[in-house]
Amino acid sequence: MVDKEVHFEIAGISFAYLYHFEMDYIEESTIRNFLISNSSTDIINHIFHINDAIDLDDKGEAIYHTPAWTWHEKGNRITAVFHPDEHFIGLICFTKEDYIYTTYVTQEEYFPQILPIAMTGFILQQELNKKKKGFIMHGATVIHEGRAIVLTGSSGVGKTTLSQMLIKHKEFSLLTDDRIIIRQEEGQLWIYGNPFDRKNHECKNQKERLYEIILLKHGKDNVLQQYSKEEACRKLLTISLLPYGHAENLLTSVDLLQTISKTIPVRELSFRLEPQTTEFFKEYLL
């Protein structure tokens, strides 16, 4: 019995989530701008609350492991177990053919969302890989005169801090703060807004043309330099959330990274976290 149905769209992909347990709607959820009316869907996900009836030992062989996920295969059935910091949250089951998902989650995974956000990111990544059109990476995106500029780099380098400094100026607006969805459509590269940014409460369901990617690092002075196409591809590999558990999808994602590095400027910004940095950034764009 379905308690509630929720329909939403992320990066042009439509989802139908069917909840098989009582679930409260949280108005403050960042998914609110992505809700759509009932329509044809790309992805159907049946969601159950975790219970003792689930046989966690019948998942098949573990073929890939990260600090957050373990990917199991048994025949054509895949089970992905989510366990960030060794803390079990839930699991997703699907087959290689139909990609109709069944998700089992603990209640804590929902707060403050109306959907299991980590699970949705996983499912979205699978669908992007299946369509061979996109992937997800870490970073923030600021918009300047209709151009999407990605600020990315290693954890703690200042992506959020710099983007917040920039959007204090009317010339800039924020599209994403933590997760970036890049899709290739009709030969063009686009950045999509998404509901995965817990720190960005104004997540928007919109897309903008990808203009350039800037990898950040701390430095004594503000210095901007462009990477070669080969170095750009290597750098992007380090900050992208790639499907390492699936060889074919991994190759597809690497091909797209190579396309990006050949067609989009990828630069390194060595910078100091101070107000003058935003002026340096604005002068560069002009």
ZIZI-V52782 format. One record per residue. N is the residue number from 0. RES is the residue in one letter. PHI is phi in degrees with one decimal (* if undefined). Layout:
n/res/phi
N/RES/PHI
N/RES/PHI
This chain:
n/res/phi
0/M/*
1/V/-90.6
2/D/-81.1
3/K/-156.8
4/E/-116.2
5/V/-128.1
6/H/-114.8
7/F/-152.8
8/E/-133.1
9/I/-134.1
10/A/54.5
11/G/77.7
12/I/-107.9
13/S/-96.8
14/F/-120.3
15/A/-124.4
16/Y/-105.3
17/L/-111.0
18/Y/-91.2
19/H/-103.6
20/F/-154.9
21/E/-66.6
22/M/-138.1
23/D/-88.0
24/Y/-84.7
25/I/-107.2
26/E/-61.2
27/E/-79.0
28/S/-60.1
29/T/-71.3
30/I/-76.0
31/R/-58.1
32/N/-80.0
33/F/-111.2
34/L/-68.3
35/I/-132.5
36/S/-75.7
37/N/-56.8
38/S/-156.0
39/S/-62.4
40/T/-123.5
41/D/-84.1
42/I/-132.1
43/I/-113.7
44/N/-129.3
45/H/-89.2
46/I/-116.1
47/F/-122.8
48/H/-77.7
49/I/-61.3
50/N/-151.0
51/D/-68.4
52/A/-74.9
53/I/-76.7
54/D/-89.8
55/L/-74.8
56/D/-93.6
57/D/-108.4
58/K/-97.5
59/G/92.1
60/E/-79.3
61/A/-78.6
62/I/-110.7
63/Y/-155.6
64/H/-142.5
65/T/-128.9
66/P/-60.2
67/A/-109.7
68/W/-129.4
69/T/-127.0
70/W/-103.7
71/H/-115.6
72/E/-129.3
73/K/-143.7
74/G/66.8
75/N/-96.1
76/R/-100.2
77/I/-116.0
78/T/-126.0
79/A/-108.8
80/V/-101.5
81/F/-99.5
82/H/-145.8
83/P/-61.8
84/D/53.3
85/E/61.6
86/H/-110.8
87/F/-66.2
88/I/-108.1
89/G/168.8
90/L/-151.0
91/I/-123.9
92/C/-120.4
93/F/-160.3
94/T/-106.7
95/K/-68.8
96/E/-87.7
97/D/-100.7
98/Y/54.0
99/I/-90.6
100/Y/-99.9
101/T/-124.7
102/T/-118.7
103/Y/-118.5
104/V/-134.4
105/T/-83.6
106/Q/-60.8
107/E/-64.2
108/E/-66.7
109/Y/-85.7
110/F/-74.3
111/P/-101.0
112/Q/-98.3
113/I/-100.3
114/L/-143.5
115/P/-70.6
116/I/-68.1
117/A/-66.4
118/M/-64.1
119/T/-65.1
120/G/-61.0
121/F/-62.9
122/I/-63.8
123/L/-60.0
124/Q/-60.7
125/Q/-61.9
126/E/-69.1
127/L/-61.5
128/N/-65.7
129/K/-62.7
130/K/-78.3
131/K/56.6
132/K/-131.2
133/G/-179.3
134/F/-161.7
135/I/-116.7
136/M/-139.3
137/H/-76.7
138/G/146.2
139/A/-112.8
140/T/-129.0
141/V/-109.3
142/I/-107.3
143/H/-132.8
144/E/53.1
145/G/76.9
146/R/-110.0
147/A/-88.8
148/I/-116.7
149/V/-89.3
150/L/-110.8
151/T/-141.8
152/G/145.8
153/S/-69.8
154/S/-60.8
155/G/83.8
156/V/-77.4
157/G/115.7
158/K/-60.7
159/T/-67.0
160/T/-60.6
161/L/-67.2
162/S/-64.3
163/Q/-67.4
164/M/-64.9
165/L/-69.4
166/I/-75.3
167/K/-70.2
168/H/-97.1
169/K/-64.4
170/E/-72.7
171/F/-120.0
172/S/-138.2
173/L/-103.3
174/L/-104.0
175/T/-136.5
176/D/-119.5
177/D/-135.7
178/R/-120.8
179/I/-117.8
180/I/-105.9
181/I/-110.2
182/R/-127.0
183/Q/-101.4
184/E/-135.8
185/E/50.0
186/G/81.2
187/Q/-114.2
188/L/-105.8
189/W/-128.0
190/I/-103.8
191/Y/-107.9
192/G/-67.7
193/N/-150.9
194/P/-91.6
195/F/-88.5
196/D/-88.4
197/R/-64.1
198/K/-88.1
199/N/-109.0
200/H/-86.5
201/E/-116.7
202/C/-59.0
203/K/-116.4
204/N/-89.0
205/Q/-149.3
206/K/-133.8
207/E/-138.9
208/R/-65.8
209/L/-72.5
210/Y/-101.4
211/E/-163.1
212/I/-121.9
213/I/-120.9
214/L/-90.9
215/L/-98.8
216/K/-154.2
217/H/-73.4
218/G/-153.7
219/K/-77.7
220/D/-134.0
221/N/-83.9
222/V/-133.2
223/L/-119.4
224/Q/-140.4
225/Q/-95.9
226/Y/-81.8
227/S/-69.1
228/K/-60.6
229/E/-67.8
230/E/-67.3
231/A/-60.1
232/C/-63.5
233/R/-63.3
234/K/-65.9
235/L/-66.1
236/L/-60.2
237/T/-77.4
238/I/-116.6
239/S/-96.9
240/L/-90.9
241/L/-97.4
242/P/-82.7
243/Y/-64.2
244/G/-80.6
245/H/-135.6
246/A/-60.6
247/E/-65.2
248/N/-65.9
249/L/-62.5
250/L/-62.9
251/T/-62.0
252/S/-66.3
253/V/-64.3
254/D/-59.7
255/L/-67.9
256/L/-61.1
257/Q/-65.6
258/T/-61.8
259/I/-62.0
260/S/-65.9
261/K/-86.8
262/T/-113.8
263/I/-118.1
264/P/-61.3
265/V/-121.0
266/R/-125.1
267/E/-112.5
268/L/-112.6
269/S/-89.4
270/F/-145.7
271/R/-107.4
272/L/-79.0
273/E/-150.8
274/P/-55.3
275/Q/-63.4
276/T/-63.3
277/T/-65.8
278/E/-65.6
279/F/-59.3
280/F/-65.3
281/K/-64.6
282/E/-64.6
283/Y/-61.8
284/L/-67.3
285/L/-77.4
